[in-house]
Amino acid sequence: MPEMYFRVRWPDGSTQRCYSPSLVVEDYLTPGQTYSVPDFVDRCENALRIAGERVAAKYGFACTAAAQQLTEITEKAAGQPGEVLVEGFEK
């Protein structure tokens, strides 16, 4: 299963390299595009849920890395107004 990383810039100016165990993130995020923080979190939640389900279907166990990444994104998003920029993907 191909994994990937996506780089984002938060409204506070910090950057984050995020992990996905599947390329499905490409269906939810576009490099160079900005998303409101709530929209970004929703998109990541959907993408990482699907990615985790793909891992479970293929290997028979949940992907804790996808769940942990979503937790980190959700925690980082808390209290941040503004927009998140998707800087790019790394495969």
ZIFENNOR-V673270 format. One record per residue. RES is the residue in one letter. PHI is phi in whole degrees, -180 to 180 (NA if undefined). OMEGA is omega in radians with two decimals (NA if undefined). Layout:
res phi omega
RES PHI OMEGA
RES PHI OMEGA
//
This chain:
res phi omega
M NA -3.12
P -73 3.09
E -102 3.13
M -153 3.02
Y -123 3.03
F -132 -3.10
R -100 -3.14
V -132 3.02
R -116 -3.11
W -83 3.13
P -57 3.14
D -80 3.11
G 93 3.13
S -76 3.10
T -115 -3.13
Q -144 3.03
R -101 -3.04
C -109 -3.08
Y -108 2.96
S -138 3.11
P -78 -3.09
S -147 3.10
L -77 -3.09
V -58 3.12
V -57 3.12
E -62 3.11
D -81 -3.04
Y -114 -3.11
L -129 -3.14
T -125 3.09
P -57 -3.12
G 87 -3.11
Q -91 3.02
T -106 3.13
Y -135 3.01
S -60 -3.10
V -55 3.13
P -62 3.12
D -65 3.12
F -60 3.14
V -62 3.11
D -60 3.14
R -63 3.12
C -66 3.11
E -60 3.13
N -64 -3.09
A -64 -3.09
L -72 3.03
R -64 3.13
I -63 3.13
A -59 3.10
G -63 3.10
E -66 3.10
R -65 3.10
V -63 -3.14
A -61 3.14
A -66 -3.08
K -81 -3.01
Y -109 3.08
G 85 3.09
F -146 -3.09
A -71 3.09
C -93 -3.12
T -70 3.13
A -66 3.11
A -66 3.12
A -65 3.13
Q -65 3.13
Q -63 3.11
L -63 3.09
T -60 3.13
E -63 3.12
I -64 -3.13
T -62 3.13
E -66 -3.14
K -65 -3.09
A -72 -3.06
A -56 3.08
G 77 3.12
Q -101 3.02
P -81 3.06
G 113 -3.05
E -126 3.08
V -105 3.08
L -99 3.02
V -86 -3.07
E -79 3.14
G 169 3.12
F -116 3.03
E -132 3.12
K -113 NA
//
